[in-house]
Amino acid sequence: MVAELGHFALILAFCLAFAQALIPLAGTLTNKPLWIGTARPLSCGQFVFVAISFGCLVTAFVQDDFSLAYVANNSNSLLPYYYKVSAVWGAHEGSLLLWALILAGWTLAVAMFSRSLPADMVARVLSVMGMIAVGFYLFMLFTSNPFERLLPFPPMDGKDLNPLLQDIGLIIHPPMLYMGYVGFSVAFSFAIAALLAGRMDSAWARWTRPWTNAAWSFLTVGIFLGSWWAYYELGWGGWWFWDPVENASLMPWLAGTALIHSLAVSEKRGLFRSWTLLLAILAFSLSLLGTFLVRSGVLTSVHAFATDPTRGVFILAFLGVVIGGSLLLFALRSSTLGATASFSWLSREAGILLNNVLLVVTLAMVLLGTLYPLVADVLGWGKISVGPPYFNFFFVPLGLLLVLAMGVGASLQWKRQGTNRLRSLVKAPLLLSPALAVLWLLLAGWSLKIAALLGLTAALWLTLITLQDVWKKSQHSHSRRVGLGRLNKSYWGMVIAHLGIAVLAIGITLTSNYSDQRDVRLVIGEHIEVAGYGFLFHSVEQVRGPNYIAQQGRFDVFVVGAEGGDGANLAIKPFTHLAPEKRRYLATGNMMTEADIDGGLFRDLYVALGEPLGDGAWSVRVYVKPYIRWIWLGAMMIALGGVIAAFDKRYRKTRVDVKQPSVSQQSEASPILAVAKKES
Amino acid sequence: MERIKLFIPLIIFVVLAAMLYWGLGRDPNAMPSALISRPVPVFQLPALGGLNAGNTSAADNNATVADPGEVLDESIFLGQVSLLNVWATWCVSCRVEHPYLLDIAETGVRIIGLNYKDEVAAAQQWLAKYGDPYEQTIVDAKGALGLDLGVFGAPETYLVDHLGVIRYKHIGVVDDRVWRTSLQPRYQLLRDALPEADK
């Protein structure tokens, strides 16, 4: 009964989305205020029904309704209730429903927080979001209905959720990622609305910026959680694998990062307009591509298309309509958005242009590497994986350049920068950063590696030049405190995000250069020393979890050399214990490695239990990873920076400013923001 | 000109979409190798020692995991018909074909692994975790043998006869269909042609 209700609510949500896609847009074309006014109520209605539908699916999972095929395939009566809820988005159909729910949520947010925007603009934006929703509902209802029944013979128990997904990280990771992916639909819809209206001015950029920042921050958190999950759950000890699924989330992030910067130029200087629109289209297109590639399983196992060709054809048709249609619109209309300003090659505009070029090149190389196996497959070259060697080869130098350029770019002035001032700007950081890098490595007692020095220097350079900029900008006749208080949230957001990049770069550099890893065969009672830490294999016990049985190892960890101990003297008191597990899940019989980690700001100690080798011996993997937490710390700072910038007063103030009959009139008053209305 | 430039993104997308459409449901074809009917290139590379959980029982495996093991050369192909399977832990498709390789290894097919541009520890962990279908695994960390073989990307599977001559090459995942339609018939032919004593 609940399932039928959910199905019915889904159909109603589809009908409302369909109306939302058509009526307001038709209203803007025929100038009917009543039609235009339907955009908001329709968005609310759509959200309510898709939320009901989602609630029904959650209920079906919690109640163990195994007559639903989707529940039977992805849940089990032994599963703890929180995993039953998160299992809703554990596979294809439910993820799509979550996607639709989040899309409706963003649509609702736009409808609610856009009181200050001209009504026709809101109508266009909501219509475009409605069109996207229509595509998703159709896809779900025709090819991926989560409410399909297994009648008349429902199974007694479910097949269980994939053990890899039974983890706290996986409860929040997909929703965060989807918040980011789908959030870009707002920027996308604004871009399409601007193209439809043939109007794009600095007010447009100002409206779009906070939405883009919010989506981008969610995506950053989503990617960071994914990387964190891969680190501690997969038991492989890495934090980034260049796996197609990860790449699928990285690509919209790169496009979104470029978009955020290009939007700044569009707002402040009225430049890069076509480019900004293209990036907005690109960011969302890549989000769609990512969702589908991952969800359809096209990339990980190329068979998914072949086994269900209707799904594949539908996906492609949908991508074709959304991406192809918007790019066509872009090609036809974006030339009507002229720009009338110039800038010197030494200016913040030029800096951001460089940033955009680097980001887009990086993006292209990730896209190529990710799709190459697919293209190769199509051209009959067989199924091929492109490995990390390819990605690292391009990514490391490009990332280094980006970090180096970021520091200077952000300190430059708009329009033109005097070379003298530039020289005084870079002098101190240029001298200090390599010296500090060497000092850092020496103090840590590590060998001086070129790669580590380069990475560390770049990160320190970025840090110093950013802090120097804060110092200079906060100068004030009264006191430094007044000066710091006058800096706006946009600026603080940028500073924190850029410092986050520096922290991230330090983490990546030191972890990849100075990690110590051992794979050993250990008998109970033996110990191993890695990078100054001793790990004593104490025991293995059998423990029982809610839906699994595990072999739990116990390792005593001590510092080698403490109190004169050299490892032979095991009387030293261990400072912590680690308990890695080898789990066997009851429903599927799947084996899972659950690593245990003693985390710290400066190093992680990581132990994973491998296979039993007989005679009380086990294969054991031990890692000491310096500074690895800085990677996620940096990622959090980046996301935080995006959020802070989104809350800048400027974006809220516009509500009052823009309350004028026509925005185009207002912008025509300013020469820089002049809109070339040469409809051909 | 200015306006034509604006169509570039669209054109790129259309080409990509056309490719994807063409690829829907299409089956990959085997690509001929320049080395077919030529002997396996000369090499001397270490074997992936240690955790051969699939082949040897755990109890009599006294080697430590870090054991460098023996050195292999092209003579391991002599005397028996073998498959040479190129794989790596970073290769997602290899993961897909792995269970199937275990299946055919069980039916008595001799498979030699070529661990291509990979980390030894990761490879050992992989085999310990998912099972080991390989009689021997050649460690080609630098990709030198891969280069000589003309490896295009992982996974690839070569059919090598009892004289060490490459007879067939399949690029991509080996699954039930590939095995039954292209690899097994050739494998069987070569097996049948073997002198009685070598069987």
Contacts between the chains, C-beta under 8 A, distances in Angstrom:
chain1	res1	chain2	res2	distance
A	236	B	122	7.2
A	236	B	125	7.5
A	241	B	90	7.2
A	242	B	90	7.5
A	243	B	92	6.4
A	244	B	92	6.6
A	274	B	6	7.0
A	278	B	9	6.2
A	281	B	9	7.9
A	282	B	9	7.7
A	285	B	13	7.9
A	299	B	92	7.5
A	300	B	92	5.4
A	300	B	96	7.4
A	301	B	93	7.8
A	301	B	96	5.0
A	302	B	28	8.0
A	302	B	93	7.4
A	302	B	173	7.4
A	303	B	96	8.0
A	303	B	175	7.8
A	305	B	23	7.5
A	305	B	24	5.4
A	305	B	25	6.0
A	306	B	24	7.9
A	306	B	25	4.9
A	306	B	26	8.0
A	306	B	27	7.6
A	309	B	24	6.2
A	309	B	25	4.9
A	312	B	24	4.9
A	312	B	25	7.0
A	313	B	24	6.3
A	316	B	17	6.5
A	316	B	20	5.7
A	316	B	21	5.8
A	316	B	24	6.9
A	319	B	17	6.9
A	320	B	17	5.4
A	323	B	13	5.6
A	323	B	17	7.9
A	324	B	10	6.9
A	324	B	13	6.0
A	324	B	14	6.7
A	324	B	17	6.8
A	327	B	9	5.0
A	327	B	10	4.0
A	327	B	13	5.6
A	328	B	10	5.6
A	330	B	6	6.6
A	330	B	9	6.9
A	330	B	10	7.4
A	331	B	3	7.8
A	331	B	6	4.4
A	331	B	7	4.4
A	331	B	9	7.5
A	331	B	10	5.2
A	334	B	6	5.8
A	335	B	2	6.7
A	335	B	3	5.5
A	335	B	6	6.1
A	371	B	16	7.4
A	373	B	93	7.2
A	373	B	153	7.6
A	374	B	19	8.0
A	374	B	20	7.1
A	374	B	23	6.8
A	375	B	19	5.8
A	376	B	153	7.5
A	377	B	23	5.9
A	377	B	26	7.8
A	377	B	28	5.5
A	377	B	172	7.3
A	378	B	19	4.9
A	378	B	20	7.1
A	378	B	22	5.5
A	378	B	23	3.4
A	378	B	26	6.7
A	379	B	19	7.8
A	380	B	28	6.1
A	380	B	29	4.3
A	380	B	31	7.0
A	381	B	28	7.5
A	381	B	31	5.8
A	381	B	152	6.7
A	381	B	171	6.1
A	382	B	28	4.8
A	382	B	29	7.6
A	382	B	30	7.1
A	382	B	31	6.1
A	382	B	152	7.3
A	382	B	156	7.5
A	382	B	170	7.2
A	382	B	171	2.9
A	382	B	172	3.2
A	383	B	28	5.9
A	383	B	93	4.9
A	383	B	155	7.4
A	383	B	171	7.4
A	383	B	172	3.4
A	383	B	173	4.9
A	384	B	93	7.1
A	384	B	152	6.3
A	384	B	153	3.4
A	384	B	154	7.1
A	384	B	155	8.0
A	384	B	171	6.9
A	384	B	172	6.7
A	385	B	88	7.6
A	385	B	90	6.9
A	385	B	91	3.8
A	385	B	92	5.3
A	385	B	93	5.1
A	385	B	94	6.9
A	385	B	153	6.2
A	385	B	154	5.6
A	385	B	155	7.6
A	386	B	153	6.7
A	387	B	88	6.3
A	387	B	90	4.1
A	387	B	91	6.4
A	387	B	117	6.6
A	387	B	154	7.5
A	388	B	90	5.3
A	389	B	117	6.0
A	517	B	121	6.7
A	518	B	66	7.8
A	519	B	65	4.8
A	519	B	66	6.8
A	519	B	121	4.4
A	519	B	124	6.5
A	519	B	125	6.8
A	520	B	64	6.8
A	520	B	65	5.9
A	520	B	66	6.8
A	521	B	64	4.9
A	521	B	65	5.2
A	591	B	129	7.6
A	593	B	129	7.5
A	610	B	51	7.9
A	610	B	125	6.6
A	610	B	128	5.7
A	610	B	129	7.8
A	611	B	51	6.8
A	611	B	53	6.0
A	611	B	58	7.5
A	611	B	128	4.7
A	611	B	129	7.6
A	612	B	58	6.8
A	613	B	51	7.6
A	613	B	58	5.0
A	613	B	61	6.4
A	614	B	57	7.8
A	614	B	58	4.1
A	614	B	59	4.1
A	614	B	61	7.6
A	615	B	59	6.8
A	619	B	51	6.1
A	619	B	65	5.7
A	619	B	124	8.0
A	619	B	125	7.9
A	619	B	128	6.2
A	621	B	121	7.5
A	621	B	125	6.8
